[in-house]
Amino acid sequence: MSAEAAPESSCCTKQLGPEHSQHMMKNFFGVWHGDYSLADKTFDPNVILASDRMPTGKRQEGWKEYTFDLLQSISEQNKISIQWKMNGVTGENMRIKTPLKPGSKVSFKGIDFIVLDESSGLIREINMAQDLITFFHELELGHVSV
């Protein structure tokens, strides 16, 4: 199934079934992998993001490559919970200074709890939690300043 606009439905209850949840997860991961053309087909214009770190437009900066893999998910009506794993390879200019050499593999997990708008079917709220302790250990950081 290719990522695309959500199917039209005269009844929001039908639209928010398991098929729509799968469709929205595919679009969500598409955006995370850099396909920003999916943003308007995925997120409500007033989406709320609650995260354990500050979002920036420079998320990809410094990484040679990275992917987000879906480990497991569950959905019910307008709610979706996703457990994912980030697998990355460090690049030359990491935003977080690390003793790792470029080309080192790094991975960590996270969980996103997503709420879909009941009328449009778009993502209106994202609650993100990432295992930053494992992430910092993977980067071989013994101390992190905030």
C-alpha positions as CSV (number, residue, x, y, z in Angstrom):
1,M,0.0,0.0,0.0
2,S,1.5,3.3,-1.0
3,A,1.3,6.4,1.2
4,E,-1.4,8.8,0.1
5,A,-4.3,10.9,1.2
6,A,-6.7,9.3,3.6
7,P,-9.8,7.7,2.0
8,E,-12.9,9.8,2.0
9,S,-15.7,8.6,4.2
10,S,-19.2,9.9,5.0
11,C,-18.9,8.6,8.5
12,C,-15.9,9.2,10.7
13,T,-16.5,6.0,12.6
14,K,-15.9,3.9,9.4
15,Q,-12.9,6.0,8.5
16,L,-11.1,5.4,11.8
17,G,-10.9,1.6,11.5
18,P,-7.9,-0.6,11.4
19,E,-7.2,0.0,7.7
20,H,-7.1,3.7,8.3
21,S,-4.8,3.3,11.3
22,Q,-2.4,1.2,9.1
23,H,-2.5,3.9,6.4
24,M,-1.7,6.7,8.9
25,M,1.2,4.7,10.4
26,K,2.6,4.2,7.0
27,N,2.3,8.0,6.2
28,F,3.7,8.8,9.7
29,F,6.8,6.7,9.1
30,G,7.1,8.1,5.6
31,V,7.4,11.6,7.1
32,W,10.0,10.4,9.6
33,H,12.0,8.9,6.7
34,G,12.0,12.3,5.0
35,D,9.0,12.3,2.7
36,Y,7.7,15.7,3.8
37,S,5.2,15.7,0.9
38,L,3.0,13.5,3.1
39,A,2.8,16.0,6.0
40,D,-0.5,17.7,4.9
41,K,-2.0,14.2,4.3
42,T,-0.9,13.0,7.7
43,F,-1.0,15.8,10.3
44,D,-3.8,18.1,11.4
45,P,-2.6,21.8,10.8
46,N,-2.9,22.3,14.6
47,V,-1.1,19.1,15.6
48,I,0.1,19.0,19.2
49,L,3.5,17.4,20.0
50,A,4.4,16.3,23.5
51,S,8.0,15.0,23.6
52,D,10.8,14.2,26.0
53,R,13.1,16.4,23.9
54,M,13.0,19.6,21.9
55,P,12.0,19.0,18.3
56,T,14.2,20.7,15.7
57,G,14.3,20.7,11.9
58,K,17.9,19.4,12.2
59,R,17.0,15.9,13.3
60,Q,18.9,14.3,10.4
61,E,21.9,16.5,10.7
62,G,25.2,14.6,11.3
63,W,23.8,11.1,10.7
64,K,25.3,9.3,7.7
65,E,22.0,7.3,7.6
66,Y,19.2,6.2,9.8
67,T,15.9,4.5,9.7
68,F,12.9,4.1,12.0
69,D,11.5,0.5,12.1
70,L,8.1,-0.4,13.4
71,L,8.4,-3.0,16.1
72,Q,4.8,-3.3,17.1
73,S,1.6,-1.3,17.1
74,I,-1.9,-1.4,18.4
75,S,-4.9,0.8,17.5
76,E,-8.4,1.3,18.6
77,Q,-10.9,3.9,17.2
78,N,-8.9,7.1,16.9
79,K,-5.9,6.1,19.0
80,I,-2.7,4.4,17.8
81,S,0.3,3.3,19.9
82,I,3.6,2.5,18.1
83,Q,6.8,1.0,19.4
84,W,9.7,1.8,17.0
85,K,13.5,1.4,16.8
86,M,15.9,3.9,15.3
87,N,18.9,2.4,13.6
88,G,21.5,4.9,12.6
89,V,25.1,5.3,11.4
90,T,27.1,8.2,12.8
91,G,28.4,10.8,10.3
92,E,31.1,13.4,10.3
93,N,29.4,16.3,12.1
94,M,27.1,14.8,14.8
95,R,24.9,17.5,16.6
96,I,25.6,15.6,19.8
97,K,29.4,15.4,20.3
98,T,30.3,11.8,20.7
99,P,33.6,9.9,21.0
100,L,32.3,7.4,18.4
101,K,34.0,7.4,15.0
102,P,32.0,8.2,11.9
103,G,30.4,5.0,10.6
104,S,29.5,3.7,14.1
105,K,26.1,2.0,14.5
106,V,23.7,3.4,17.0
107,S,20.1,2.2,17.9
108,F,17.5,2.9,20.5
109,K,13.7,2.5,20.9
110,G,10.8,4.7,21.5
111,I,7.0,4.7,21.8
112,D,4.6,7.2,20.2
113,F,1.0,7.5,21.3
114,I,-1.0,9.1,18.5
115,V,-4.5,10.6,18.6
116,L,-6.4,11.0,15.3
117,D,-8.9,13.8,14.7
118,E,-12.3,12.0,14.6
119,S,-13.6,14.1,11.7
120,S,-10.6,14.4,9.4
121,G,-8.8,11.2,10.4
122,L,-5.5,13.2,10.5
123,I,-3.0,13.1,13.4
124,R,-4.0,15.8,15.9
125,E,-1.8,14.8,18.8
126,I,1.5,12.9,19.2
127,N,2.9,11.9,22.6
128,M,6.5,10.7,22.2
129,A,8.8,8.9,24.6
130,Q,12.3,7.8,23.6
131,D,14.8,5.7,25.5
132,L,17.3,8.5,25.8
133,I,19.4,6.6,28.4
134,T,20.1,3.9,25.9
135,F,20.7,6.5,23.2
136,F,23.3,8.3,25.2
137,H,25.0,5.0,26.2
138,E,25.0,4.0,22.5
139,L,26.8,7.3,21.8
140,E,29.2,6.4,24.5
141,L,28.4,9.5,26.5
142,G,29.1,9.3,30.2
143,H,27.7,12.8,31.0
144,V,25.1,14.9,29.3
145,S,24.7,18.6,30.0
146,V,21.3,20.2,29.8
